Amino acid sequence: MNTIWIIFLIVVSLRFFPIAIVKARGTSMHPAIQHGDILFSARIFSYEKHKCKPGHIYVYRRPDDRKFVISRLKGISEGEYYFEGDNKDESYDSRYYGLVDPKNVIAEVNGILYRKKS
């Protein structure tokens, strides 16, 4: 019985814990973030989503297919966000799918925990 409570508490804690570990895939943020980097990020809760700052890197869901993306916030227009990848030749970003609703922003990337050596 104690094991079930421990598992329950772990699952609930992970669901609501304000830290997210993310693995980068692709080269849209190269050279700042490279394919395979493990990133440390802080989840953004609904009451904070209007506080996102241009120049910072965020994890969000694309509006067209709901896939998770890591990009830099470039601008804010009428309460929505414009994101671009640092590697513009390889980035599928707001230039293609438009502005992103703040409710789709999941976390702010705070640093790289692990990077493979080249």
Summary of the structure (lengths in Angstrom):
residues: 118
radius of gyration: 15.8
end to end distance: 47.6
largest distance: 54.6
contacts: 323
relative contact order: 0.23
helix: 24%
strand: 36%
